[in-house]
Amino acid sequence: MQTFSKEIPFLACHGINYLLISGTAFRYKFDDERVTKEDNKRALEEQYGGEEELPQANPGFNNTPFKFTKYSNAYMLVYIRESDKDKIICNVDEKDIAAHLRVARDEDLKGQIGKAIYFDLVDHDKVRSFRVQKQTSFNLFKEEVAKEFNVPVQFQRYWLWAKRQNHTYRPNRPLTPIEEAQSVGQLREVSNKVHNAELKLFLEVEMGMDSRPIAPPEKTKDDILLFFKLYDPEKEELRYVGSLFVKCTGKPLEILTRLNEMAGYDPEEDIALYEVGLY
């Protein structure tokens, strides 16, 4: 007969969870990736909705008290089997904590630009998210991506995103072979250096004539990756038409034919180019 421990109840709420450890005067509060300690009184009182009145900032003045509604409501109580208690209530090492990776692709850019009031290339909250152990090698993670997106490992090239001064993100540089030989956790540390709280990646995939993935073009230090949006003034429509490698010393005239092809225009069509700057 299975027995369950009544000493380790777990309160689950909408978005916020509390875990009580037997013999302590506090609970662990799990709010997405943020884990803090809360006293039992506060944890319990926040589970049943109602209103809370904040203390006045300037006592003595005739200020109307500020009240706000609490929306957290406990709806589930979980007990742990006695036989599993040692497996669940145990020390957690750094290697046991999963890492979150968000992988954006051209499909995400096409699906968003012109269809949402969002001025960046992509909304990272809407792209495919992966949860893997930090010690997992990045090369092993690429195999998981290959299964998910049907893109063979040898045809994948990943870029780190960088936050710009106008608070938008752009793919900054591709991962090096040395970096791809590291673990996901180590790569996340590299990502944090370019102001990413989590590991955000752009997956570059080059498509061949038969619409199948092929090896990405060789990139030199003089090549930069540009992303192009097309605005049609007659239709008042904005859409994403693709990306292109260009020489940093090159001139727009040199890629005019290619841009017209991407836009579906005649090769000699006159077009105006603008750089997306501050909003």
Stockholm file with secondary structure:
# STOCKHOLM 1.0

chainA/1-279         MQTFSKEIPFLACHGINYLLISGTAFRYKFDDERVTKEDNKRALEEQYGGEEELPQANPGFNNTPFKFTKYSNAYMLVYIRESDKDKIICNVDEKDIAAHLRVARDEDLKGQIGKAIYFDLVDHDKVRSFRVQKQTSFNLFKEEVAKEFNVPVQFQRYWLWAKRQNHTYRPNRPLTPIEEAQSVGQLREVSNKVHNAELKLFLEVEMGMDSRPIAPPEKTKDDILLFFKLYDPEKEELRYVGSLFVKCTGKPLEILTRLNEMAGYDPEEDIALYEVGLY
#=GR chainA/1-279 SS CCCEEEEEEEEECSSEEEEECTTCSEEEEEETTEEEEEEHHHHHHTTBCCEEECCCSSTTSCCCCCEEECCCBCCEEEEEEGGGHHHHSSCCCGGGSEEEEEEECHHHHHHHTTTSSCCSSCCGGGSEEEEEETTSBHHHHHHHHHHHHTCCGGGCEEEEEEECTTSCEEEEEECCHHHHTSBHHHHHHHHHTTTCSSEEEEEECEECTTSCEECCCCCCTTEEEEEEEEEETTTTEEEEEEEEEEETTCCGGGGHHHHHHHHTCCTTCCCCCCCCCCC
#=GC SS_cons         CCCEEEEEEEEECSSEEEEECTTCSEEEEEETTEEEEEEHHHHHHTTBCCEEECCCSSTTSCCCCCEEECCCBCCEEEEEEGGGHHHHSSCCCGGGSEEEEEEECHHHHHHHTTTSSCCSSCCGGGSEEEEEETTSBHHHHHHHHHHHHTCCGGGCEEEEEEECTTSCEEEEEECCHHHHTSBHHHHHHHHHTTTCSSEEEEEECEECTTSCEECCCCCCTTEEEEEEEEEETTTTEEEEEEEEEEETTCCGGGGHHHHHHHHTCCTTCCCCCCCCCCC
//
